[in-house]
Amino acid sequence: MTGQSSLGDLFSLEGRTAVVTGGSSGIGRAIATALANAGAAVVVLARGRQALDATVTDLTDAGCRAAAVVGDLSTRAGIRSACDDVVEPFGEPDVVVSSAGINLRPPMAEIDEAVWDATMTVNLEAPFWLGQRFGPGMAERGYGRLIHVSSQQAHRAFVTSGAYGVSKGGLESLARSQAEAWSPHGVTANTLVPGFVLTPLNRRLQDDPARVAALADRTLVGRNGLPADFAGPAVFLASAASSYVTGQSIHVDGGFSVH
Ligand SMILES: NC(=O)c1ccc[n+]([C@@H]2O[C@H](COP(=O)([O-])OP(=O)(O)OC[C@H]3O[C@@H](n4cnc5c(N)ncnc54)[C@H](OP(=O)(O)O)[C@@H]3O)[C@@H](O)[C@H]2O)c1
């Protein structure tokens, strides 16, 4: 690349294909929308057909290329099927965003095998196996982007972090391992770290307006996060603009983590 690159050279995703797990809701949906608007053909994957179809309809109505794949990332068999199914619409992905996540929040002493297994499988194993499936091909083609969505709970305990915080800590380590393996071949791996974002995931916490206001006060920007706050950072990480950024945890939290 020469010294002067056009905005398009840096940020366009024209000709790229992307898979966004959890792309039917919240942060994942905003990221899928941003990548599609930047020119990528986007596959959104989740369990619920209705929200997937609504997302794809919105994207295709806006002139974007998008497809839905129903998949359940809570078992290894489900992850394997998902890996096979997501290549059907547009072929091998150049960008894989792992936004699907669950936060079950039982008290620490009540975490049983079912909670541990589901949390680790959706939040940590699925991004790992997706990387195993698609990372080597990206490296062979010389371009790839693995983008994970972690949590402030990878860095601090917050509202019964339990297994969830552990899974997110592992996820940021996974990005570093993937970065070490594949960055020499044009494949970067990075993590977006949200603070408190108003999505269905934490609807229960949003029932307490005083709590929501207190969390907003803890940011430097003065408000809680919105899914759209992840659009720009995701396009940056998916595009050529971020070629020299790898293994990083990028906090998209209005300054929550530094306050
Ligand atoms: N909201 C926050 O404050 C916050 C803070 C820190 C980190 N995060 C992280 O951000 C990511 C996105 O969260 P969000 O707030 O946008 O949550 P959300 O609105 O609840 O979206 C979660 C998405 O994951 C999908 N999903 C859940 N379980 C799945 C499974 N077993 N297989 C496949 N897809 C599954 C959901 O669709 P289906 O239910 O239809 O499968 C949905 O599309 C998560 O990794 C979360 O941990 C969020």
PDBQT file of the ligand as one rigid body, heavy atoms in Angstrom, charges set to zero:
ROOT
HETATM    1  N1  LIG A 301     -25.191  -5.810  26.275  1.00  0.00    +0.000 N 
HETATM    2  C1  LIG A 301     -24.124  -5.600  27.045  1.00  0.00    +0.000 C 
HETATM    3  O1  LIG A 301     -24.132  -4.757  27.964  1.00  0.00    +0.000 OA
HETATM    4  C2  LIG A 301     -22.884  -6.400  26.828  1.00  0.00    +0.000 A 
HETATM    5  C3  LIG A 301     -21.805  -6.099  27.638  1.00  0.00    +0.000 A 
HETATM    6  C4  LIG A 301     -20.633  -6.815  27.470  1.00  0.00    +0.000 A 
HETATM    7  C5  LIG A 301     -20.553  -7.793  26.508  1.00  0.00    +0.000 A 
HETATM    8  N2  LIG A 301     -21.620  -8.084  25.728  1.00  0.00    +0.000 N 
HETATM    9  C6  LIG A 301     -21.452  -9.147  24.735  1.00  0.00    +0.000 C 
HETATM   10  O2  LIG A 301     -21.882  -8.699  23.483  1.00  0.00    +0.000 OA
HETATM   11  C7  LIG A 301     -22.330  -9.799  22.695  1.00  0.00    +0.000 C 
HETATM   12  C8  LIG A 301     -23.680  -9.467  22.107  1.00  0.00    +0.000 C 
HETATM   13  O3  LIG A 301     -24.565  -9.260  23.187  1.00  0.00    +0.000 OA
HETATM   14  P1  LIG A 301     -25.888  -8.395  23.040  1.00  0.00    +0.000 P 
HETATM   15  O4  LIG A 301     -25.944  -7.530  24.229  1.00  0.00    +0.000 OA
HETATM   16  O5  LIG A 301     -25.983  -7.840  21.685  1.00  0.00    +0.000 OA
HETATM   17  O6  LIG A 301     -26.969  -9.563  23.288  1.00  0.00    +0.000 OA
HETATM   18  P2  LIG A 301     -28.329  -9.958  22.573  1.00  0.00    +0.000 P 
HETATM   19  O7  LIG A 301     -29.036  -8.758  22.051  1.00  0.00    +0.000 OA
HETATM   20  O8  LIG A 301     -29.009 -10.833  23.582  1.00  0.00    +0.000 OA
HETATM   21  O9  LIG A 301     -27.841 -10.839  21.332  1.00  0.00    +0.000 OA
HETATM   22  C9  LIG A 301     -27.314 -12.108  21.509  1.00  0.00    +0.000 C 
HETATM   23  C10 LIG A 301     -27.300 -12.808  20.170  1.00  0.00    +0.000 C 
HETATM   24  O10 LIG A 301     -26.695 -14.108  20.314  1.00  0.00    +0.000 OA
HETATM   25  C11 LIG A 301     -27.586 -15.096  19.769  1.00  0.00    +0.000 C 
HETATM   26  N3  LIG A 301     -27.391 -16.340  20.502  1.00  0.00    +0.000 N 
HETATM   27  C12 LIG A 301     -27.566 -16.559  21.825  1.00  0.00    +0.000 A 
HETATM   28  N4  LIG A 301     -27.362 -17.860  22.120  1.00  0.00    +0.000 NA
HETATM   29  C13 LIG A 301     -27.025 -18.468  20.943  1.00  0.00    +0.000 A 
HETATM   30  C14 LIG A 301     -26.708 -19.813  20.583  1.00  0.00    +0.000 A 
HETATM   31  N5  LIG A 301     -26.740 -20.802  21.483  1.00  0.00    +0.000 N 
HETATM   32  N6  LIG A 301     -26.419 -20.087  19.296  1.00  0.00    +0.000 NA
HETATM   33  C15 LIG A 301     -26.428 -19.093  18.371  1.00  0.00    +0.000 A 
HETATM   34  N7  LIG A 301     -26.722 -17.819  18.639  1.00  0.00    +0.000 NA
HETATM   35  C16 LIG A 301     -27.033 -17.504  19.920  1.00  0.00    +0.000 A 
HETATM   36  C17 LIG A 301     -28.979 -14.484  19.960  1.00  0.00    +0.000 C 
HETATM   37  O11 LIG A 301     -29.961 -15.014  19.083  1.00  0.00    +0.000 OA
HETATM   38  P3  LIG A 301     -30.880 -16.279  19.485  1.00  0.00    +0.000 P 
HETATM   39  O12 LIG A 301     -31.300 -16.064  20.921  1.00  0.00    +0.000 OA
HETATM   40  O13 LIG A 301     -32.009 -16.233  18.506  1.00  0.00    +0.000 OA
HETATM   41  O14 LIG A 301     -30.032 -17.475  19.315  1.00  0.00    +0.000 OA
HETATM   42  C18 LIG A 301     -28.688 -13.032  19.593  1.00  0.00    +0.000 C 
HETATM   43  O15 LIG A 301     -28.637 -12.878  18.187  1.00  0.00    +0.000 OA
HETATM   44  C19 LIG A 301     -22.348 -10.996  23.646  1.00  0.00    +0.000 C 
HETATM   45  O16 LIG A 301     -21.215 -11.798  23.407  1.00  0.00    +0.000 OA
HETATM   46  C20 LIG A 301     -22.279 -10.376  25.014  1.00  0.00    +0.000 C 
HETATM   47  O17 LIG A 301     -21.681 -11.230  25.952  1.00  0.00    +0.000 OA
HETATM   48  C21 LIG A 301     -22.791  -7.398  25.869  1.00  0.00    +0.000 A 
ENDROOT
TORSDOF 0
